Amino acid sequence: MILKILIALLAVFFGYFALRKLLPPLISLFDRANRNNRLSLSTSYEIPKYYMANPDGSINTGRKWPGWDGWYFLALLDTQNPAQIIRGSVMTGLYGIEGIDNYDKLLLHLSSTNVVECLFMLPQTGITLQFHEYMPKDSYLNMRTDRLEVKVTGLGEVTGNWPVYSFKMADPQDELELSLCYTARDIIWWADIPGVFTYFTTFGCTEGELKKKGEVLQKISSMGSFEHGYAKKCFGYDLPFLPIRLGKLLFPFNVMHYHYDLLFTKEGMHGGIMLAKGFGIKVRNRGGVYLPQGEYIPVKKIKSIKYEKPKLIDIDCTASPVTFYDEWHVEAETGKGLLRYTAKKVHPPAQVAKHMVYHSFLFEGSLGNQPLSGTGYGEYTCM
């Protein structure tokens, strides 16, 4: 009996290390991200990918959808306040993992399979304004499937086609309204595995205004980004994840580590990095930067991310406190030498869920011999 247990443990041990070696190249084999067009976007990548339709072609919100779509806008605010950004998003479903989704925000009568999510984030000195709600699809979501036209009644709206998009978002809690017109120019593909997961970020120019109580609070004319991500989700992941949660009680370990930085400089450089690990296996390790003159420099791999000055943050009363950092150091390999930068958090981060943090930062570093400094937006998960 002991021998059988020992053999099983050895099989698991060697199987895990084989998976660490084989999974990343296997993902790269099916991932079209590095082969996709970086200068324009087809309609098929803009419009909703996952939905259920009625016979007349309208969406059916009464049935469980096979996945989710998310559209995300970001604009830099041209003010004297460093690292001030504005961020908004609309998602037609949840990721499916408690701790990444914030189930405490679900109203009693809402099912996690029948909600649309709206998020608005505005970092300010001493506080980050955040509106984050899950609303029922059947009464709030209006969506076309032949073109990009997604509307959440009274809260959010995303429309357009390459390269011009418009975005509207309301924060009833703080009596704010945002309207942006965005013109895309460059694309970074993070993933494109057909039928599984696709995610990209476009970079371009934004024009618009932020209102408070109907009065113009600020005109916006700056760099920004527009993203679309979508993933297949045939079932909820919480139940299969339960044994892992129980195991973590006995043997603390990190199941998931996700680090996403978008970078902008005053000179016009823009880009970012993404590192995603599950059970220590790097499933996403890439990035890229566009130089001011338009040249694209891909990130071959992120060599290291080192975190300093940890702090326990307790911002959202519906989520448990989470550890985040005041500073982190990134080093990545590119064809133009090493991309190195130190990022420093400026405003309080937004705790979106128990283990998910959105934040803004300032950074200084270099690409090869060229110095860099600017504003960044990031997302961080460690659970």
DAHU-V352473 format. One record per residue. SS is DSSP state (@ for helix, = for strand, . for the rest). OMEGA is omega in radians with two decimals (999 if undefined). NEAR is the number of other ideal C-beta (glycine too) atoms within 10 Angstrom. Layout:
BEGIN
{{SS	OMEGA	NEAR} {SS	OMEGA	NEAR}}
END
This chain:
BEGIN
{{.	3.13	5} {@	3.13	6} {@	3.13	7} {@	3.12	8} {@	3.14	9} {@	3.12	10} {@	3.13	10} {@	3.13	10} {@	3.10	10} {@	3.12	10} {@	3.10	10} {@	-3.11	9} {@	-3.11	10} {@	3.08	10} {@	3.13	10} {@	-3.11	12} {@	3.04	11} {@	3.12	10} {@	3.12	14} {@	-3.12	13} {@	-2.97	10} {@	-3.02	11} {@	-3.14	15} {@	3.11	16} {@	3.11	8} {@	3.08	11} {@	-3.14	18} {@	-3.13	12} {@	-3.10	8} {@	-3.08	11} {.	-3.11	23} {.	-3.00	12} {@	-3.09	18} {@	-3.12	12} {@	-3.05	8} {.	3.11	16} {.	3.14	10} {.	-3.05	16} {.	3.09	12} {.	-3.03	12} {.	3.09	19} {.	-3.11	11} {@	-3.09	11} {@	3.12	7} {@	-3.13	20} {@	-2.96	20} {.	3.11	20} {.	3.14	22} {.	-3.04	20} {.	3.11	15} {.	2.99	22} {.	-3.07	12} {=	2.99	11} {.	3.12	11} {.	-3.14	6} {.	3.11	5} {.	3.10	9} {.	-3.11	13} {=	3.13	20} {.	-3.11	14} {.	-3.12	20} {.	-3.12	10} {.	3.11	13} {.	-3.13	13} {.	-3.07	19} {.	-3.13	16} {=	-3.12	19} {=	2.99	22} {=	3.06	22} {=	3.07	20} {=	-2.96	24} {=	3.10	20} {=	3.08	25} {=	3.04	25} {=	2.97	26} {=	3.11	22} {.	-3.04	23} {.	-3.13	13} {.	3.10	10} {.	-3.13	6} {.	-3.05	13} {.	3.07	13} {.	3.10	21} {.	3.13	20} {=	2.98	25} {=	-3.00	27} {=	3.08	24} {=	-3.13	26} {=	3.03	23} {=	3.08	24} {=	-3.11	23} {.	3.12	25} {.	3.12	26} {.	3.10	23} {.	3.09	19} {.	3.13	19} {.	3.09	20} {=	-3.04	20} {.	2.97	21} {.	2.89	18} {=	3.13	24} {.	-3.07	22} {@	3.13	17} {@	3.12	13} {@	3.11	17} {.	3.05	15} {.	-3.02	10} {.	-3.06	4} {.	-3.07	6} {.	3.01	15} {.	-3.14	10} {.	3.13	16} {.	-3.07	15} {.	-3.14	18} {=	2.97	22} {=	-3.07	27} {=	3.00	24} {=	-3.14	21} {=	3.11	23} {=	-3.06	25} {=	3.12	24} {=	3.11	23} {=	3.07	27} {=	-3.14	12} {.	3.08	11} {.	-3.10	7} {=	3.00	11} {=	3.09	19} {=	-3.05	15} {=	3.01	22} {=	-3.04	19} {=	-3.07	21} {=	2.98	21} {=	-3.11	23} {=	3.14	19} {=	-3.12	15} {@	-2.97	24} {@	-3.11	12} {@	-3.07	9} {@	-3.00	19} {=	2.97	21} {=	-2.98	14} {=	2.97	21} {.	3.12	15} {.	3.14	14} {.	3.09	9} {.	-3.12	13} {=	3.10	21} {=	-3.07	16} {=	-3.09	22} {=	3.02	18} {=	-2.95	24} {.	3.05	12} {.	-3.04	11} {.	-3.06	22} {=	-3.13	29} {=	3.10	20} {=	3.12	26} {=	3.02	17} {=	3.00	18} {=	-2.99	14} {.	0.04	18} {.	-3.02	16} {=	-3.13	12} {=	3.05	23} {=	-3.05	15} {=	3.06	26} {=	-3.14	18} {=	3.09	26} {=	3.02	21} {=	-3.09	23} {.	-3.11	12} {.	-3.13	12} {.	3.10	13} {.	-3.14	12} {=	3.05	19} {=	-3.13	18} {=	3.01	24} {=	-3.08	16} {=	2.89	22} {=	-2.99	14} {=	3.08	23} {=	-3.07	16} {=	3.14	21} {=	-3.04	15} {=	-3.10	18} {=	2.88	23} {=	3.11	28} {=	3.11	20} {=	3.13	22} {=	3.00	20} {=	3.09	18} {=	-3.01	17} {.	3.10	10} {.	-3.12	11} {.	-3.06	14} {=	3.07	19} {=	3.12	23} {=	3.09	21} {=	3.05	19} {=	2.98	24} {=	3.12	24} {=	-3.12	24} {=	-3.06	18} {=	3.13	15} {=	3.01	23} {=	3.12	15} {=	-3.12	22} {=	3.07	14} {=	-3.12	20} {=	3.00	16} {=	-3.09	13} {.	3.09	9} {.	-3.14	7} {=	-3.13	7} {=	3.12	10} {=	-3.10	12} {=	2.96	15} {=	-3.09	11} {=	3.04	20} {=	-2.96	13} {=	2.98	17} {=	3.09	21} {=	-3.13	29} {=	3.07	25} {=	-3.07	28} {=	2.98	19} {=	3.06	22} {=	3.07	19} {=	-3.06	22} {=	3.06	21} {=	3.12	15} {.	-3.09	19} {.	-3.11	8} {.	3.05	11} {.	-3.05	16} {.	-3.05	13} {@	-3.11	15} {@	3.07	8} {@	-3.10	9} {@	-3.05	15} {@	3.12	10} {@	3.13	9} {@	3.11	13} {@	3.12	13} {@	3.11	9} {@	3.13	12} {@	3.10	13} {@	-3.13	7} {@	-3.09	7} {.	-3.10	6} {.	3.08	7} {.	3.14	10} {.	3.09	13} {.	-3.02	18} {=	3.03	17} {=	-3.10	17} {=	3.13	19} {=	-3.06	20} {=	3.11	20} {=	2.92	24} {=	-3.01	24} {=	3.11	25} {=	3.03	23} {=	3.12	19} {.	-3.13	11} {.	3.09	12} {.	3.04	14} {.	3.10	20} {=	-3.12	24} {=	3.14	25} {=	3.13	22} {=	3.04	26} {=	3.05	22} {=	3.12	21} {=	-3.14	18} {=	3.03	17} {=	-3.09	14} {.	3.11	15} {.	-3.14	13} {=	-3.13	16} {=	3.12	17} {=	3.10	17} {=	-3.10	23} {=	-3.04	17} {=	3.12	24} {=	3.13	26} {=	3.07	25} {=	3.00	25} {=	3.08	19} {.	-3.10	17} {.	-3.13	11} {.	3.04	7} {.	-3.13	10} {.	3.14	9} {=	3.12	15} {=	3.14	19} {=	3.00	16} {=	-3.13	22} {=	3.06	15} {=	3.05	13} {=	-3.08	21} {=	-3.09	14} {=	2.93	10} {=	-3.10	17} {=	-3.06	11} {=	3.11	15} {=	3.08	11} {=	3.12	11} {=	3.08	11} {=	3.06	12} {=	-3.11	8} {=	3.14	18} {.	-3.02	10} {.	-3.09	17} {.	-3.08	19} {.	3.13	7} {.	-3.14	12} {.	3.11	21} {.	3.09	12} {.	-3.11	13} {=	3.11	23} {=	3.01	13} {=	-2.96	22} {=	3.09	19} {=	-3.04	14} {=	3.03	14} {=	-3.06	22} {=	-3.09	15} {=	3.02	23} {=	-3.08	14} {=	3.14	23} {=	3.03	14} {=	3.09	18} {.	3.12	10} {.	-3.09	15} {=	-3.08	13} {=	2.93	13} {=	3.14	27} {=	2.99	17} {=	3.03	22} {=	-3.13	16} {=	3.12	24} {=	3.10	17} {=	-3.13	22} {.	-3.10	18} {.	3.04	20} {.	3.13	18} {.	3.05	24} {=	3.10	24} {=	-3.04	26} {=	3.09	24} {=	-3.03	25} {.	-3.10	21} {.	-3.09	22} {=	-3.11	22} {=	2.97	22} {=	-3.07	22} {=	3.00	26} {=	-3.09	29} {=	2.94	26} {=	-3.12	15} {=	3.01	22} {=	3.14	13} {=	-3.10	19} {=	2.97	14} {=	-2.96	20} {.	3.12	13} {.	-3.07	7} {=	3.12	13} {=	-3.14	10} {=	2.98	17} {=	-3.12	16} {=	-3.07	21} {=	3.13	22} {=	3.01	22} {=	-3.10	24} {=	3.03	22} {=	-3.02	19} {=	3.04	22} {=	2.98	21} {=	-3.08	17} {.	999	19}}
END
